[in-house]
């Protein structure tokens, strides 16, 4: 079941999400379930780069919380992303 869920989440194109609420919700899911989603840190890394261009407050807050959640379960993969984020 989780494998199907993971495939669905990793197939979502972040660029096609139009509003801040949907982007923030997608980021929240990746942060909350990132321990089970193998590509979650790398999807968030791409979102950091995209958000640097637009600088939306809600998306930035969601990214920070998701990265911090992931840091506690996957620190080696996320520590450089946190530095890049700040």
HUVEN-V676663 format. One record per helix or strand of 3 or more residues. SS is the DSSP state (hx for helix, st for strand). FROM is the first residue (numbers start at 1). LEN is the number of residues. If there is no record, write none. Layout:
SS,FROM,LEN ; SS,FROM,LEN
//
This chain:
hx,2,10 ; hx,14,3 ; hx,20,13 ; hx,40,15 ; hx,57,17 ; hx,75,11
//
